Amino acid sequence: MKKIKLIVAVLTAFTMMFVVTACGAAGEGAGTANPVHESDINEVADKTGIYMTTPVGATEIKFSYIEVTDEEPIAQVTFKYNGNEFCYRAQKNDYTNILDVTEGDADLADMIESLNDGTNIVASLSGMHYEWKASAFTEVKGKDGLVAFNNNKEGIIGWIDLDRSPSILYSISMTSGATQEILQNLATEIYSPM
């Protein structure tokens, strides 16, 4: 049984190398299965149907979109703000809730398990696959979300806008300096619901 689990783990890790990578890990022509196309704000909006914003005072702003096989493209903008580097992503989808649970009620234990095993939709969109030390349900301007972080290291916040059709899943990630307060405040500042 241990041998089967090891084989599954190795195959899963190998497969993950070919899915959407974390922000900044790949660029156009980098040989990834999901190519990142550097662009501008208007082309990203044209390709994805999503208009991305950054906070006032952000620097080193880079817009791009990621082609994803059999899915809608991902809108992406990376930037520096208040001394931290961020990656903001969004993708149209048909998810029904932040855990993409179709039966029963999701709870915090389900969320933590799905974040840590890499099956959570926010972890998938952000490309941030870590074992998180802290996580919680949250809201971003009234939209259901979750936040996960390793204090002053990696962190993600994600939320889903079900008022749009199709729905849009958003994530903001950072690879250092993460706290729930930083992620929550930034998401609240740059997200604009319908």
C-alpha positions in Angstrom: 0.0 0.0 0.0 2.9 2.4 0.8 4.4 1.7 -2.6 1.2 2.6 -4.4 0.9 5.8 -2.4 4.5 6.7 -3.3 3.9 6.0 -7.0 0.7 8.1 -6.9 2.6 10.9 -5.1 5.5 10.8 -7.7 3.1 10.8 -10.6 1.1 13.7 -9.1 4.3 15.7 -8.5 5.4 15.0 -12.1 2.0 16.1 -13.5 2.1 19.3 -11.4 5.3 20.3 -13.2 3.2 20.7 -16.4 0.3 22.7 -15.0 0.0 26.4 -14.3 3.2 27.4 -12.5 3.5 30.0 -9.7 3.8 33.6 -10.7 7.2 34.5 -12.1 8.3 31.0 -12.5 7.7 30.9 -16.3 7.6 33.3 -19.1 6.7 33.3 -22.7 8.6 30.5 -24.5 9.8 29.0 -21.2 8.6 25.6 -22.4 5.6 25.3 -20.0 2.5 23.4 -20.9 0.5 26.6 -20.3 2.4 29.5 -21.9 2.5 32.9 -20.3 2.1 35.8 -22.8 3.5 39.1 -21.7 1.0 41.8 -22.7 -0.7 45.0 -21.6 -3.8 45.7 -19.7 -6.0 46.0 -22.8 -4.8 42.8 -24.5 -5.2 40.9 -21.2 -8.8 42.2 -21.0 -9.5 41.3 -24.6 -8.0 37.7 -24.2 -9.6 36.9 -20.9 -12.7 39.1 -20.5 -11.2 40.3 -17.2 -9.9 43.8 -16.4 -7.1 43.6 -13.9 -6.2 46.5 -11.6 -3.3 47.3 -9.3 -3.1 49.5 -6.2 -2.2 53.2 -6.5 1.6 53.3 -5.9 2.4 49.9 -7.3 5.6 49.6 -9.3 7.2 47.1 -11.7 3.7 46.3 -13.1 3.6 43.5 -15.7 0.5 42.2 -17.3 0.1 38.8 -19.0 -2.3 36.1 -19.7 -1.9 32.3 -19.5 -3.4 29.9 -22.0 -4.9 26.9 -20.3 -5.9 23.8 -22.3 -9.7 23.2 -22.2 -10.2 26.1 -19.8 -10.6 29.9 -20.0 -7.3 31.8 -20.1 -6.0 33.3 -16.9 -5.5 37.0 -16.5 -2.3 37.9 -14.5 -0.6 41.0 -13.2 2.5 41.0 -11.1 3.7 44.1 -9.2 5.6 45.5 -6.2 3.7 47.4 -3.5 4.7 48.5 -0.1 8.0 46.6 -0.4 6.3 43.3 -1.3 6.0 41.4 -4.6 2.5 40.2 -5.6 0.8 38.1 -8.3 -2.9 38.8 -8.9 -4.7 36.2 -11.1 -8.3 35.8 -12.3 -10.1 33.2 -14.4 -13.6 32.8 -15.6 -15.1 29.4 -14.6 -18.2 27.5 -13.6 -17.3 27.0 -9.9 -20.2 27.2 -7.5 -18.2 28.0 -4.3 -14.7 28.7 -3.0 -14.0 25.0 -2.4 -15.8 23.8 -5.6 -17.8 21.4 -3.5 -20.8 20.1 -5.3 -22.3 18.0 -2.5 -22.7 18.8 1.2 -21.3 21.6 3.2 -17.7 22.6 3.1 -16.0 23.4 6.4 -12.6 24.6 7.5 -11.1 21.1 7.7 -12.1 20.4 4.1 -10.5 23.7 3.0 -7.2 23.0 4.8 -7.1 19.5 3.4 -7.8 20.7 -0.1 -5.2 23.5 0.2 -2.5 21.2 1.5 -3.1 18.4 -1.0 -3.2 20.9 -4.0 -6.7 20.2 -5.1 -8.2 23.5 -3.9 -9.1 25.8 -6.8 -7.4 28.8 -5.2 -4.1 26.9 -4.9 -4.5 25.7 -8.4 -5.1 29.2 -9.8 -2.4 30.8 -7.9 0.2 28.0 -8.5 1.0 28.2 -4.8 1.2 24.6 -3.5 2.6 24.6 0.0 1.7 23.1 3.3 0.0 26.1 5.0 0.5 26.8 8.6 -2.5 29.1 8.9 -5.7 29.3 6.9 -9.2 30.7 7.3 -12.4 31.5 5.5 -12.7 35.1 4.7 -14.7 37.6 2.6 -13.5 40.1 0.0 -16.1 42.9 -0.4 -18.9 40.4 0.4 -17.5 37.5 -1.8 -16.7 34.2 -0.2 -13.0 33.5 0.0 -10.1 31.9 1.8 -6.7 32.9 3.0 -3.7 30.7 3.7 -0.2 31.7 4.7 3.0 30.8 6.4 3.7 33.8 8.6 6.1 36.2 6.9 6.7 33.7 4.1 4.3 32.5 1.4 0.6 33.4 1.3 -2.5 33.4 -0.9 -5.9 34.9 -0.7 -8.7 33.8 -3.1 -12.3 34.7 -3.6 -15.0 33.9 -6.1 -17.5 36.3 -7.7 -20.7 34.3 -8.2 -22.6 37.4 -9.3 -20.9 37.3 -12.7 -21.8 34.8 -15.4 -19.6 32.8 -15.7 -18.3 33.2 -12.2 -14.7 34.5 -11.8 -12.1 33.1 -9.4 -9.5 35.6 -8.1 -6.2 35.0 -6.2 -3.4 37.2 -4.9 -0.2 35.5 -3.9 3.1 36.4 -2.5 6.2 34.4 -1.8 7.6 36.3 1.2 6.3 38.7 3.8 2.8 37.2 3.9 0.3 37.9 6.7 -3.5 37.7 6.6 -3.7 41.4 7.1 -1.5 42.3 4.1 -3.4 39.9 1.8 -6.8 40.9 3.0 -6.1 44.6 2.8 -4.7 44.3 -0.7 -7.6 42.2 -2.0 -10.1 44.7 -0.6 -8.2 47.6 -2.2 -7.9 46.3 -5.7 -11.0 44.1 -6.2 -14.0 45.8 -7.8 -17.2 43.8 -7.7 -20.0 44.4 -10.3 
